[in-house]
Amino acid sequence: MSEFVLPLIVLYAIAVAILGNVLITEYITQRIRTPINTLVYGVNEIASGNLNHRIQYNVGDEFDAACSHFNEMASRLLDMVEQRQADENSRKELIAGISHDLRTPLTSVKMCIEGIKNGVASTPEKQEKYINIIQRKTEDIELIFGTFGK
């Protein structure tokens, strides 16, 4: 009987060691998997356009710093996107302003040319007046391009 006790004890010790190893491995894996899944979820949220997403992770382990850096990166990315949108709006306003500023003198030039062509400016004095208007308006256009070109 004692011949079987020692092998049974060794077998039991091996089984306990294997079970202990499995439990410790599962515990460590879960401690790593949870924060990694949290980070992956955060990355997916940002990638899908939710730039307001922040990771809530304050366990006090090695992943705290990574999650903090992730949140900092997300904040900077949101700031950059908002700045880009503001720049785009400014650009659109500038183009609208330039377009408006050009339309007014061009309309005057066009009307003066039509007046000369259609005989509205029939006298040399009227023609001279229309030509002077065209000249002033083209100078206005040059001024507009000079202002925006700087």
N, CA, C and O atoms as a GROMACS GRO file, in nm:
protein
  600
    1MET      N    1   0.081  -0.118   0.000
    1MET     CA    2   0.000   0.000   0.000
    1MET      C    3   0.087   0.126   0.000
    1MET      O    4   0.054   0.224  -0.067
    2SER      N    5   0.196   0.125   0.074
    2SER     CA    6   0.284   0.240   0.078
    2SER      C    7   0.350   0.262  -0.057
    2SER      O    8   0.398   0.372  -0.087
    3GLU      N    9   0.353   0.157  -0.136
    3GLU     CA   10   0.407   0.173  -0.271
    3GLU      C   11   0.320   0.264  -0.356
    3GLU      O   12   0.368   0.331  -0.447
    4PHE      N   13   0.192   0.265  -0.326
    4PHE     CA   14   0.098   0.347  -0.404
    4PHE      C   15   0.078   0.486  -0.347
    4PHE      O   16   0.032   0.576  -0.418
    5VAL      N   17   0.112   0.507  -0.220
    5VAL     CA   18   0.089   0.636  -0.155
    5VAL      C   19   0.181   0.742  -0.213
    5VAL      O   20   0.136   0.851  -0.248
    6LEU      N   21   0.307   0.713  -0.223
    6LEU     CA   22   0.403   0.812  -0.273
    6LEU      C   23   0.370   0.855  -0.416
    6LEU      O   24   0.368   0.975  -0.443
    7PRO      N   25   0.343   0.763  -0.509
    7PRO     CA   26   0.304   0.806  -0.643
    7PRO      C   27   0.172   0.885  -0.644
    7PRO      O   28   0.157   0.978  -0.724
    8LEU      N   29   0.078   0.851  -0.557
    8LEU     CA   30  -0.047   0.925  -0.548
    8LEU      C   31  -0.022   1.066  -0.496
    8LEU      O   32  -0.084   1.161  -0.545
    9ILE      N   33   0.065   1.082  -0.401
    9ILE     CA   34   0.098   1.214  -0.348
    9ILE      C   35   0.165   1.298  -0.456
    9ILE      O   36   0.135   1.416  -0.472
   10VAL      N   37   0.256   1.237  -0.531
   10VAL     CA   38   0.325   1.307  -0.639
   10VAL      C   39   0.223   1.345  -0.747
   10VAL      O   40   0.224   1.457  -0.797
   11LEU      N   41   0.136   1.252  -0.781
   11LEU     CA   42   0.033   1.279  -0.881
   11LEU      C   43  -0.060   1.390  -0.833
   11LEU      O   44  -0.098   1.478  -0.911
   12TYR      N   45  -0.097   1.385  -0.707
   12TYR     CA   46  -0.184   1.488  -0.649
   12TYR      C   47  -0.112   1.623  -0.650
   12TYR      O   48  -0.173   1.725  -0.684
   13ALA      N   49   0.016   1.627  -0.615
   13ALA     CA   50   0.094   1.751  -0.615
   13ALA      C   51   0.104   1.808  -0.757
   13ALA      O   52   0.094   1.930  -0.776
   14ILE      N   53   0.124   1.719  -0.854
   14ILE     CA   54   0.132   1.765  -0.994
   14ILE      C   55  -0.004   1.823  -1.036
   14ILE      O   56  -0.008   1.928  -1.101
   15ALA      N   57  -0.114   1.758  -1.001
   15ALA     CA   58  -0.247   1.806  -1.036
   15ALA      C   59  -0.274   1.942  -0.971
   15ALA      O   60  -0.329   2.031  -1.035
   16VAL      N   61  -0.236   1.956  -0.844
   16VAL     CA   62  -0.255   2.085  -0.774
   16VAL      C   63  -0.168   2.192  -0.840
   16VAL      O   64  -0.213   2.305  -0.856
   17ALA      N   65  -0.047   2.158  -0.878
   17ALA     CA   66   0.042   2.255  -0.943
   17ALA      C   67  -0.015   2.297  -1.078
   17ALA      O   68  -0.014   2.416  -1.112
   18ILE      N   69  -0.065   2.201  -1.155
   18ILE     CA   70  -0.124   2.233  -1.286
   18ILE      C   71  -0.248   2.320  -1.266
   18ILE      O   72  -0.264   2.420  -1.336
   19LEU      N   73  -0.335   2.283  -1.173
   19LEU     CA   74  -0.455   2.361  -1.148
   19LEU      C   75  -0.419   2.503  -1.100
   19LEU      O   76  -0.479   2.601  -1.143
   20GLY      N   77  -0.322   2.511  -1.012
   20GLY     CA   78  -0.276   2.642  -0.964
   20GLY      C   79  -0.220   2.725  -1.078
   20GLY      O   80  -0.246   2.845  -1.087
   21ASN      N   81  -0.142   2.661  -1.164
   21ASN     CA   82  -0.084   2.730  -1.279
   21ASN      C   83  -0.193   2.781  -1.372
   21ASN      O   84  -0.186   2.894  -1.420
   22VAL      N   85  -0.295   2.699  -1.398
   22VAL     CA   86  -0.407   2.740  -1.484
   22VAL      C   87  -0.480   2.859  -1.422
   22VAL      O   88  -0.513   2.954  -1.493
   23LEU      N   89  -0.506   2.854  -1.293
   23LEU     CA   90  -0.577   2.964  -1.227
   23LEU      C   91  -0.495   3.093  -1.227
   23LEU      O   92  -0.549   3.201  -1.252
   24ILE      N   93  -0.366   3.082  -1.200
   24ILE     CA   94  -0.280   3.201  -1.201
   24ILE      C   95  -0.270   3.258  -1.342
   24ILE      O   96  -0.275   3.379  -1.360
   25THR      N   97  -0.257   3.171  -1.442
   25THR     CA   98  -0.250   3.215  -1.582
   25THR      C   99  -0.379   3.286  -1.622
   25THR      O  100  -0.375   3.391  -1.686
   26GLU      N  101  -0.493   3.230  -1.584
   26GLU     CA  102  -0.622   3.292  -1.616
   26GLU      C  103  -0.635   3.428  -1.547
   26GLU      O  104  -0.684   3.523  -1.607
   27TYR      N  105  -0.592   3.438  -1.423
   27TYR     CA  106  -0.597   3.564  -1.349
   27TYR      C  107  -0.510   3.671  -1.416
   27TYR      O  108  -0.554   3.785  -1.437
   28ILE      N  109  -0.388   3.634  -1.450
   28ILE     CA  110  -0.297   3.729  -1.515
   28ILE      C  111  -0.350   3.768  -1.653
   28ILE      O  112  -0.345   3.885  -1.691
   29THR      N  113  -0.400   3.670  -1.728
   29THR     CA  114  -0.454   3.698  -1.860
   29THR      C  115  -0.571   3.795  -1.851
   29THR      O  116  -0.582   3.889  -1.930
   30GLN      N  117  -0.659   3.774  -1.753
   30GLN     CA  118  -0.774   3.863  -1.736
   30GLN      C  119  -0.728   4.004  -1.696
   30GLN      O  120  -0.787   4.102  -1.741
   31ARG      N  121  -0.624   4.014  -1.613
   31ARG     CA  122  -0.572   4.145  -1.572
   31ARG      C  123  -0.511   4.220  -1.690
   31ARG      O  124  -0.506   4.344  -1.688
   32ILE      N  125  -0.464   4.150  -1.791
   32ILE     CA  126  -0.408   4.213  -1.910
   32ILE      C  127  -0.518   4.236  -2.014
   32ILE      O  128  -0.521   4.341  -2.079
   33ARG      N  129  -0.606   4.140  -2.029
   33ARG     CA  130  -0.709   4.147  -2.132
   33ARG      C  131  -0.806   4.264  -2.109
   33ARG      O  132  -0.844   4.331  -2.205
   34THR      N  133  -0.846   4.288  -1.986
   34THR     CA  134  -0.944   4.394  -1.957
   34THR      C  135  -0.895   4.531  -2.001
   34THR      O  136  -0.967   4.600  -2.073
   35PRO      N  137  -0.775   4.576  -1.961
   35PRO     CA  138  -0.732   4.708  -2.008
   35PRO      C  139  -0.704   4.714  -2.158
   35PRO      O  140  -0.726   4.817  -2.221
   36ILE      N  141  -0.656   4.603  -2.214
   36ILE     CA  142  -0.633   4.603  -2.359
   36ILE      C  143  -0.766   4.615  -2.433
   36ILE      O  144  -0.776   4.690  -2.530
   37ASN      N  145  -0.868   4.543  -2.388
   37ASN     CA  146  -1.000   4.556  -2.449
   37ASN      C  147  -1.056   4.697  -2.432
   37ASN      O  148  -1.123   4.749  -2.521
   38THR      N  149  -1.027   4.758  -2.318
   38THR     CA  150  -1.070   4.896  -2.295
   38THR      C  151  -1.003   4.990  -2.394
   38THR      O  152  -1.068   5.077  -2.451
   39LEU      N  153  -0.874   4.971  -2.415
   39LEU     CA  154  -0.801   5.052  -2.513
   39LEU      C  155  -0.852   5.028  -2.655
   39LEU      O  156  -0.870   5.122  -2.732
   40VAL      N  157  -0.874   4.903  -2.690
   40VAL     CA  158  -0.923   4.869  -2.824
   40VAL      C  159  -1.060   4.933  -2.847
   40VAL      O  160  -1.087   4.986  -2.955
   41TYR      N  161  -1.146   4.928  -2.746
   41TYR     CA  162  -1.278   4.990  -2.758
   41TYR      C  163  -1.263   5.142  -2.781
   41TYR      O  164  -1.332   5.200  -2.864
   42GLY      N  165  -1.172   5.204  -2.705
   42GLY     CA  166  -1.148   5.347  -2.721
   42GLY      C  167  -1.096   5.380  -2.860
   42GLY      O  168  -1.141   5.477  -2.921
   43VAL      N  169  -1.004   5.302  -2.910
   43VAL     CA  170  -0.950   5.323  -3.045
   43VAL      C  171  -1.061   5.310  -3.148
   43VAL      O  172  -1.068   5.390  -3.242
   44ASN      N  173  -1.147   5.211  -3.133
   44ASN     CA  174  -1.258   5.192  -3.227
   44ASN      C  175  -1.355   5.310  -3.222
   44ASN      O  176  -1.408   5.351  -3.326
   45GLU      N  177  -1.380   5.364  -3.103
   45GLU     CA  178  -1.468   5.481  -3.090
   45GLU      C  179  -1.409   5.601  -3.164
   45GLU      O  180  -1.480   5.670  -3.238
   46ILE      N  181  -1.281   5.627  -3.145
   46ILE     CA  182  -1.215   5.739  -3.213
   46ILE      C  183  -1.216   5.715  -3.364
   46ILE      O  184  -1.244   5.806  -3.442
   47ALA      N  185  -1.185   5.592  -3.405
   47ALA     CA  186  -1.180   5.560  -3.548
   47ALA      C  187  -1.317   5.577  -3.613
   47ALA      O  188  -1.325   5.610  -3.732
   48SER      N  189  -1.424   5.555  -3.538
   48SER     CA  190  -1.559   5.570  -3.595
   48SER      C  191  -1.608   5.715  -3.590
   48SER      O  192  -1.720   5.744  -3.632
   49GLY      N  193  -1.523   5.806  -3.538
   49GLY     CA  194  -1.559   5.948  -3.541
   49GLY      C  195  -1.602   6.006  -3.408
   49GLY      O  196  -1.630   6.126  -3.401
   50ASN      N  197  -1.610   5.926  -3.305
   50ASN     CA  198  -1.649   5.977  -3.173
   50ASN      C  199  -1.526   6.034  -3.102
   50ASN      O  200  -1.464   5.967  -3.019
   51LEU      N  201  -1.491   6.157  -3.138
   51LEU     CA  202  -1.369   6.218  -3.083
   51LEU      C  203  -1.388   6.266  -2.939
   51LEU      O  204  -1.292   6.311  -2.877
   52ASN      N  205  -1.508   6.256  -2.886
   52ASN     CA  206  -1.532   6.293  -2.747
   52ASN      C  207  -1.515   6.175  -2.651
   52ASN      O  208  -1.526   6.192  -2.529
   53HIS      N  209  -1.489   6.058  -2.704
   53HIS     CA  210  -1.476   5.940  -2.619
   53HIS      C  211  -1.348   5.949  -2.534
   53HIS      O  212  -1.241   5.983  -2.586
   54ARG      N  213  -1.360   5.920  -2.408
   54ARG     CA  214  -1.246   5.914  -2.317
   54ARG      C  215  -1.252   5.783  -2.240
   54ARG      O  216  -1.361   5.733  -2.209
   55ILE      N  217  -1.136   5.729  -2.212
   55ILE     CA  218  -1.128   5.602  -2.140
   55ILE      C  219  -1.132   5.630  -1.990
   55ILE      O  220  -1.057   5.714  -1.939
   56GLN      N  221  -1.220   5.560  -1.921
   56GLN     CA  222  -1.227   5.569  -1.776
   56GLN      C  223  -1.158   5.445  -1.718
   56GLN      O  224  -1.217   5.338  -1.711
   57TYR      N  225  -1.034   5.462  -1.680
   57TYR     CA  226  -0.956   5.348  -1.628
   57TYR      C  227  -0.861   5.400  -1.522
   57TYR      O  228  -0.762   5.467  -1.553
   58ASN      N  229  -0.890   5.371  -1.397
   58ASN     CA  230  -0.808   5.417  -1.286
   58ASN      C  231  -0.783   5.303  -1.188
   58ASN      O  232  -0.823   5.309  -1.072
   59VAL      N  233  -0.718   5.200  -1.237
   59VAL     CA  234  -0.695   5.082  -1.154
   59VAL      C  235  -0.565   5.097  -1.074
   59VAL      O  236  -0.549   5.034  -0.970
   60GLY      N  237  -0.474   5.179  -1.123
   60GLY     CA  238  -0.347   5.196  -1.054
   60GLY      C  239  -0.240   5.099  -1.101
   60GLY      O  240  -0.146   5.070  -1.028
   61ASP      N  241  -0.254   5.050  -1.222
   61ASP     CA  242  -0.153   4.958  -1.275
   61ASP      C  243  -0.081   5.022  -1.392
   61ASP      O  244  -0.091   5.143  -1.414
   62GLU      N  245  -0.008   4.940  -1.468
   62GLU     CA  246   0.074   4.990  -1.578
   62GLU      C  247  -0.008   5.050  -1.691
   62GLU      O  248   0.044   5.130  -1.768
   63PHE      N  249  -0.134   5.013  -1.702
   63PHE     CA  250  -0.218   5.061  -1.811
   63PHE      C  251  -0.275   5.201  -1.785
   63PHE      O  252  -0.326   5.265  -1.877
   64ASP      N  253  -0.267   5.248  -1.662
   64ASP     CA  254  -0.316   5.384  -1.631
   64ASP      C  255  -0.248   5.487  -1.719
   64ASP      O  256  -0.314   5.576  -1.773
   65ALA      N  257  -0.117   5.477  -1.734
   65ALA     CA  258  -0.042   5.574  -1.815
   65ALA      C  259  -0.084   5.565  -1.961
   65ALA      O  260  -0.101   5.668  -2.027
   66ALA      N  261  -0.101   5.444  -2.013
   66ALA     CA  262  -0.142   5.429  -2.153
   66ALA      C  263  -0.281   5.489  -2.176
   66ALA      O  264  -0.305   5.555  -2.277
   67CYS      N  265  -0.371   5.466  -2.084
   67CYS     CA  266  -0.506   5.520  -2.097
   67CYS      C  267  -0.505   5.672  -2.084
   67CYS      O  268  -0.579   5.742  -2.154
   68SER      N  269  -0.423   5.723  -1.996
   68SER     CA  270  -0.410   5.869  -1.981
   68SER      C  271  -0.355   5.931  -2.109
   68SER      O  272  -0.405   6.034  -2.154
   69HIS      N  273  -0.254   5.870  -2.167
   69HIS     CA  274  -0.196   5.920  -2.292
   69HIS      C  275  -0.299   5.910  -2.406
   69HIS      O  276  -0.305   5.998  -2.492
   70PHE      N  277  -0.378   5.804  -2.406
   70PHE     CA  278  -0.483   5.790  -2.506
   70PHE      C  279  -0.580   5.906  -2.496
   70PHE      O  280  -0.615   5.967  -2.597
   71ASN      N  281  -0.624   5.939  -2.374
   71ASN     CA  282  -0.718   6.049  -2.355
   71ASN      C  283  -0.657   6.182  -2.397
   71ASN      O  284  -0.725   6.267  -2.455
   72GLU      N  285  -0.529   6.200  -2.369
   72GLU     CA  286  -0.460   6.322  -2.410
   72GLU      C  287  -0.454   6.332  -2.563
   72GLU      O  288  -0.478   6.438  -2.620
   73MET      N  289  -0.423   6.220  -2.628
   73MET     CA  290  -0.418   6.215  -2.773
   73MET      C  291  -0.556   6.246  -2.833
   73MET      O  292  -0.566   6.320  -2.930
   74ALA      N  293  -0.660   6.188  -2.775
   74ALA     CA  294  -0.796   6.211  -2.824
   74ALA      C  295  -0.834   6.358  -2.810
   74ALA      O  296  -0.900   6.414  -2.898
   75SER      N  297  -0.794   6.421  -2.700
   75SER     CA  298  -0.823   6.564  -2.681
   75SER      C  299  -0.752   6.648  -2.785
   75SER      O  300  -0.810   6.740  -2.841
   76ARG      N  301  -0.624   6.618  -2.810
   76ARG     CA  302  -0.550   6.694  -2.910
   76ARG      C  303  -0.608   6.673  -3.050
   76ARG      O  304  -0.616   6.767  -3.130
   77LEU      N  305  -0.649   6.552  -3.079
   77LEU     CA  306  -0.709   6.523  -3.209
   77LEU      C  307  -0.839   6.602  -3.225
   77LEU      O  308  -0.864   6.659  -3.331
   78LEU      N  309  -0.921   6.606  -3.121
   78LEU     CA  310  -1.045   6.683  -3.125
   78LEU      C  311  -1.015   6.831  -3.147
   78LEU      O  312  -1.082   6.896  -3.227
   79ASP      N  313  -0.916   6.884  -3.076
   79ASP     CA  314  -0.876   7.025  -3.094
   79ASP      C  315  -0.832   7.052  -3.238
   79ASP      O  316  -0.869   7.153  -3.297
   80MET      N  317  -0.754   6.960  -3.294
   80MET     CA  318  -0.706   6.978  -3.432
   80MET      C  319  -0.822   6.976  -3.532
   80MET      O  320  -0.823   7.056  -3.625
   81VAL      N  321  -0.917   6.887  -3.512
   81VAL     CA  322  -1.032   6.878  -3.602
   81VAL      C  323  -1.116   7.005  -3.591
   81VAL      O  324  -1.161   7.059  -3.692
   82GLU      N  325  -1.137   7.052  -3.468
   82GLU     CA  326  -1.215   7.176  -3.449
   82GLU      C  327  -1.143   7.294  -3.512
   82GLU      O  328  -1.208   7.379  -3.574
   83GLN      N  329  -1.010   7.301  -3.498
   83GLN     CA  330  -0.934   7.409  -3.560
   83GLN      C  331  -0.942   7.402  -3.712
   83GLN      O  332  -0.954   7.505  -3.778
   84ARG      N  333  -0.936   7.282  -3.765
   84ARG     CA  334  -0.946   7.265  -3.910
   84ARG      C  335  -1.083   7.311  -3.960
   84ARG      O  336  -1.093   7.375  -4.065
   85GLN      N  337  -1.188   7.278  -3.886
   85GLN     CA  338  -1.322   7.322  -3.925
   85GLN      C  339  -1.332   7.475  -3.918
   85GLN      O  340  -1.393   7.537  -4.005
   86ALA      N  341  -1.273   7.535  -3.815
   86ALA     CA  342  -1.275   7.681  -3.805
   86ALA      C  343  -1.199   7.744  -3.921
   86ALA      O  344  -1.243   7.844  -3.977
   87ASP      N  345  -1.084   7.685  -3.956
   87ASP     CA  346  -1.006   7.735  -4.070
   87ASP      C  347  -1.085   7.723  -4.200
   87ASP      O  348  -1.082   7.813  -4.284
   88GLU      N  349  -1.155   7.613  -4.216
   88GLU     CA  350  -1.236   7.591  -4.337
   88GLU      C  351  -1.349   7.694  -4.344
   88GLU      O  352  -1.378   7.747  -4.452
   89ASN      N  353  -1.413   7.722  -4.231
   89ASN     CA  354  -1.519   7.823  -4.229
   89ASN      C  355  -1.463   7.961  -4.263
   89ASN      O  356  -1.526   8.038  -4.336
   90SER      N  357  -1.345   7.993  -4.211
   90SER     CA  358  -1.281   8.121  -4.242
   90SER      C  359  -1.249   8.130  -4.390
   90SER      O  360  -1.269   8.235  -4.452
   91ARG      N  361  -1.201   8.022  -4.447
   91ARG     CA  362  -1.169   8.019  -4.590
   91ARG      C  363  -1.295   8.043  -4.673
   91ARG      O  364  -1.292   8.120  -4.769
   92LYS      N  365  -1.404   7.978  -4.635
   92LYS     CA  366  -1.530   7.996  -4.709
   92LYS      C  367  -1.578   8.141  -4.698
   92LYS      O  368  -1.626   8.198  -4.797
   93GLU      N  369  -1.566   8.199  -4.580
   93GLU     CA  370  -1.607   8.339  -4.563
   93GLU      C  371  -1.519   8.431  -4.646
   93GLU      O  372  -1.568   8.526  -4.706
   94LEU      N  373  -1.391   8.403  -4.651
   94LEU     CA  374  -1.299   8.484  -4.731
   94LEU      C  375  -1.335   8.476  -4.879
   94LEU      O  376  -1.339   8.578  -4.948
   95ILE      N  377  -1.360   8.356  -4.928
   95ILE     CA  378  -1.396   8.339  -5.068
   95ILE      C  379  -1.528   8.410  -5.098
   95ILE      O  380  -1.542   8.473  -5.203
   96ALA      N  381  -1.624   8.401  -5.006
   96ALA     CA  382  -1.752   8.470  -5.026
   96ALA      C  383  -1.730   8.621  -5.030
   96ALA      O  384  -1.791   8.691  -5.111
   97GLY      N  385  -1.643   8.672  -4.943
   97GLY     CA  386  -1.613   8.815  -4.941
   97GLY      C  387  -1.546   8.861  -5.069
   97GLY      O  388  -1.581   8.965  -5.125
   98ILE      N  389  -1.448   8.783  -5.114
   98ILE     CA  390  -1.378   8.818  -5.239
   98ILE      C  391  -1.476   8.816  -5.356
   98ILE      O  392  -1.476   8.905  -5.440
   99SER      N  393  -1.560   8.714  -5.359
   99SER     CA  394  -1.658   8.702  -5.467
   99SER      C  395  -1.751   8.822  -5.469
   99SER      O  396  -1.779   8.879  -5.574
  100HIS      N  397  -1.798   8.860  -5.352
  100HIS     CA  398  -1.887   8.977  -5.344
  100HIS      C  399  -1.815   9.104  -5.386
  100HIS      O  400  -1.868   9.185  -5.462
  101ASP      N  401  -1.692   9.120  -5.335
  101ASP     CA  402  -1.615   9.240  -5.368
  101ASP      C  403  -1.581   9.249  -5.516
  101ASP      O  404  -1.566   9.359  -5.570
  102LEU      N  405  -1.570   9.136  -5.583
  102LEU     CA  406  -1.542   9.138  -5.727
  102LEU      C  407  -1.668   9.160  -5.811
  102LEU      O  408  -1.663   9.226  -5.915
  103ARG      N  409  -1.780   9.106  -5.764
  103ARG     CA  410  -1.903   9.116  -5.841
  103ARG      C  411  -1.947   9.262  -5.860
  103ARG      O  412  -1.993   9.299  -5.968
  104THR      N  413  -1.934   9.342  -5.757
  104THR     CA  414  -1.981   9.481  -5.764
  104THR      C  415  -1.908   9.561  -5.873
  104THR      O  416  -1.975   9.617  -5.960
  105PRO      N  417  -1.774   9.568  -5.873
  105PRO     CA  418  -1.709   9.644  -5.980
  105PRO      C  419  -1.725   9.579  -6.117
  105PRO      O  420  -1.733   9.649  -6.218
  106LEU      N  421  -1.729   9.447  -6.122
  106LEU     CA  422  -1.748   9.381  -6.252
  106LEU      C  423  -1.884   9.415  -6.312
  106LEU      O  424  -1.896   9.432  -6.433
  107THR      N  425  -1.984   9.424  -6.227
  107THR     CA  426  -2.118   9.461  -6.277
  107THR      C  427  -2.114   9.602  -6.335
  107THR      O  428  -2.173   9.627  -6.440
  108SER      N  429  -2.045   9.693  -6.269
  108SER     CA  430  -2.034   9.831  -6.320
  108SER      C  431  -1.960   9.833  -6.454
  108SER      O  432  -2.001   9.902  -6.547
  109VAL      N  433  -1.851   9.758  -6.463
  109VAL     CA  434  -1.774   9.752  -6.587
  109VAL      C  435  -1.861   9.698  -6.699
  109VAL      O  436  -1.864   9.752  -6.809
  110LYS      N  437  -1.931   9.590  -6.669
  110LYS     CA  438  -2.017   9.526  -6.769
  110LYS      C  439  -2.125   9.624  -6.818
  110LYS      O  440  -2.151   9.633  -6.938
  111MET      N  441  -2.187   9.697  -6.724
  111MET     CA  442  -2.292   9.792  -6.762
  111MET      C  443  -2.237   9.905  -6.848
  111MET      O  444  -2.302   9.948  -6.944
  112CYS      N  445  -2.117   9.954  -6.814
  112CYS     CA  446  -2.056  10.062  -6.893
  112CYS      C  447  -2.023  10.014  -7.034
  112CYS      O  448  -2.045  10.086  -7.132
  113ILE      N  449  -1.971   9.894  -7.045
  113ILE     CA  450  -1.938   9.840  -7.178
  113ILE      C  451  -2.065   9.824  -7.261
  113ILE      O  452  -2.068   9.860  -7.379
  114GLU      N  453  -2.171   9.771  -7.199
  114GLU     CA  454  -2.298   9.756  -7.271
  114GLU      C  455  -2.352   9.893  -7.311
  114GLU      O  456  -2.408   9.909  -7.419
  115GLY      N  457  -2.336   9.992  -7.223
  115GLY     CA  458  -2.382  10.128  -7.255
  115GLY      C  459  -2.308  10.185  -7.374
  115GLY      O  460  -2.368  10.252  -7.458
  116ILE      N  461  -2.179  10.160  -7.383
  116ILE     CA  462  -2.100  10.209  -7.497
  116ILE      C  463  -2.141  10.134  -7.623
  116ILE      O  464  -2.162  10.194  -7.728
  117LYS      N  465  -2.152  10.000  -7.612
  117LYS     CA  466  -2.188   9.919  -7.729
  117LYS      C  467  -2.328   9.950  -7.781
  117LYS      O  468  -2.350   9.953  -7.902
  118ASN      N  469  -2.423   9.973  -7.690
  118ASN     CA  470  -2.562   9.993  -7.729
  118ASN      C  471  -2.596  10.140  -7.762
  118ASN      O  472  -2.710  10.173  -7.792
  119GLY      N  473  -2.495  10.225  -7.755
  119GLY     CA  474  -2.517  10.364  -7.794
  119GLY      C  475  -2.575  10.452  -7.685
  119GLY      O  476  -2.611  10.566  -7.712
  120VAL      N  477  -2.585  10.401  -7.560
  120VAL     CA  478  -2.633  10.484  -7.450
  120VAL      C  479  -2.534  10.599  -7.429
  120VAL      O  480  -2.573  10.713  -7.404
  121ALA      N  481  -2.405  10.567  -7.439
  121ALA     CA  482  -2.301  10.671  -7.430
  121ALA      C  483  -2.275  10.718  -7.572
  121ALA      O  484  -2.177  10.678  -7.636
  122SER      N  485  -2.362  10.803  -7.621
  122SER     CA  486  -2.355  10.843  -7.762
  122SER      C  487  -2.261  10.960  -7.787
  122SER      O  488  -2.212  10.978  -7.899
  123THR      N  489  -2.236  11.038  -7.686
  123THR     CA  490  -2.148  11.154  -7.706
  123THR      C  491  -2.008  11.120  -7.658
  123THR      O  492  -1.991  11.031  -7.574
  124PRO      N  493  -1.908  11.189  -7.710
  124PRO     CA  494  -1.772  11.163  -7.662
  124PRO      C  495  -1.757  11.188  -7.511
  124PRO      O  496  -1.679  11.120  -7.445
  125GLU      N  497  -1.832  11.284  -7.457
  125GLU     CA  498  -1.824  11.312  -7.313
  125GLU      C  499  -1.877  11.192  -7.232
  125GLU      O  500  -1.816  11.152  -7.133
  126LYS      N  501  -1.991  11.137  -7.275
  126LYS     CA  502  -2.048  11.021  -7.205
  126LYS      C  503  -1.956  10.899  -7.220
  126LYS      O  504  -1.936  10.823  -7.126
  127GLN      N  505  -1.900  10.882  -7.338
  127GLN     CA  506  -1.808  10.771  -7.359
  127GLN      C  507  -1.686  10.785  -7.268
  127GLN      O  508  -1.640  10.688  -7.209
  128GLU      N  509  -1.636  10.906  -7.258
  128GLU     CA  510  -1.521  10.933  -7.169
  128GLU      C  511  -1.559  10.902  -7.025
  128GLU      O  512  -1.480  10.844  -6.951
  129LYS      N  513  -1.680  10.943  -6.984
  129LYS     CA  514  -1.728  10.916  -6.847
  129LYS      C  515  -1.735  10.765  -6.822
  129LYS      O  516  -1.691  10.718  -6.717
  130TYR      N  517  -1.789  10.689  -6.918
  130TYR     CA  518  -1.802  10.544  -6.904
  130TYR      C  519  -1.664  10.478  -6.898
  130TYR      O  520  -1.640  10.385  -6.820
  131ILE      N  521  -1.573  10.526  -6.983
  131ILE     CA  522  -1.437  10.471  -6.984
  131ILE      C  523  -1.368  10.500  -6.851
  131ILE      O  524  -1.296  10.415  -6.801
  132ASN      N  525  -1.389  10.616  -6.793
  132ASN     CA  526  -1.332  10.650  -6.662
  132ASN      C  527  -1.388  10.559  -6.553
  132ASN      O  528  -1.315  10.515  -6.464
  133ILE      N  529  -1.519  10.530  -6.560
  133ILE     CA  530  -1.580  10.437  -6.463
  133ILE      C  531  -1.517  10.299  -6.477
  133ILE      O  532  -1.483  10.235  -6.377
  134ILE      N  533  -1.501  10.254  -6.602
  134ILE     CA  534  -1.439  10.122  -6.626
  134ILE      C  535  -1.297  10.121  -6.568
  134ILE      O  536  -1.256  10.023  -6.507
  135GLN      N  537  -1.225  10.229  -6.589
  135GLN     CA  538  -1.087  10.236  -6.539
  135GLN      C  539  -1.085  10.231  -6.386
  135GLN      O  540  -1.004  10.159  -6.328
  136ARG      N  541  -1.173  10.308  -6.320
  136ARG     CA  542  -1.177  10.310  -6.172
  136ARG      C  543  -1.215  10.172  -6.118
  136ARG      O  544  -1.159  10.124  -6.019
  137LYS      N  545  -1.312  10.109  -6.184
  137LYS     CA  546  -1.358   9.978  -6.135
  137LYS      C  547  -1.251   9.871  -6.155
  137LYS      O  548  -1.236   9.781  -6.072
  138THR      N  549  -1.176   9.878  -6.265
  138THR     CA  550  -1.067   9.781  -6.283
  138THR      C  551  -0.957   9.806  -6.180
  138THR      O  552  -0.893   9.712  -6.134
  139GLU      N  553  -0.935   9.933  -6.145
  139GLU     CA  554  -0.838   9.963  -6.038
  139GLU      C  555  -0.888   9.909  -5.905
  139GLU      O  556  -0.810   9.860  -5.823
  140ASP      N  557  -1.020   9.918  -5.883
  140ASP     CA  558  -1.078   9.860  -5.760
  140ASP      C  559  -1.053   9.709  -5.756
  140ASP      O  560  -1.019   9.653  -5.651
  141ILE      N  561  -1.070   9.644  -5.872
  141ILE     CA  562  -1.046   9.499  -5.879
  141ILE      C  563  -0.900   9.469  -5.850
  141ILE      O  564  -0.869   9.376  -5.776
  142GLU      N  565  -0.810   9.546  -5.906
  142GLU     CA  566  -0.666   9.527  -5.879
  142GLU      C  567  -0.638   9.546  -5.731
  142GLU      O  568  -0.557   9.474  -5.673
  143LEU      N  569  -0.704   9.644  -5.670
  143LEU     CA  570  -0.687   9.668  -5.527
  143LEU      C  571  -0.735   9.548  -5.445
  143LEU      O  572  -0.672   9.507  -5.347
  144ILE      N  573  -0.848   9.492  -5.487
  144ILE     CA  574  -0.901   9.374  -5.417
  144ILE      C  575  -0.800   9.260  -5.425
  144ILE      O  576  -0.771   9.196  -5.324
  145PHE      N  577  -0.747   9.234  -5.543
  145PHE     CA  578  -0.650   9.125  -5.557
  145PHE      C  579  -0.522   9.158  -5.481
  145PHE      O  580  -0.459   9.068  -5.425
  146GLY      N  581  -0.484   9.284  -5.478
  146GLY     CA  582  -0.366   9.321  -5.402
  146GLY      C  583  -0.384   9.301  -5.254
  146GLY      O  584  -0.290   9.261  -5.185
  147THR      N  585  -0.504   9.328  -5.203
  147THR     CA  586  -0.534   9.313  -5.060
  147THR      C  587  -0.534   9.166  -5.020
  147THR      O  588  -0.478   9.129  -4.917
  148PHE      N  589  -0.598   9.083  -5.101
  148PHE     CA  590  -0.610   8.941  -5.066
  148PHE      C  591  -0.486   8.862  -5.105
  148PHE      O  592  -0.464   8.751  -5.055
  149GLY      N  593  -0.405   8.917  -5.191
  149GLY     CA  594  -0.286   8.845  -5.237
  149GLY      C  595  -0.170   8.854  -5.140
  149GLY      O  596  -0.071   8.782  -5.154
  150LYS      N  597  -0.181   8.942  -5.040
  150LYS     CA  598  -0.070   8.961  -4.946
  150LYS      C  599  -0.069   8.856  -4.840
  150LYS      O  600   0.018   8.857  -4.752
   0.00000   0.00000   0.00000
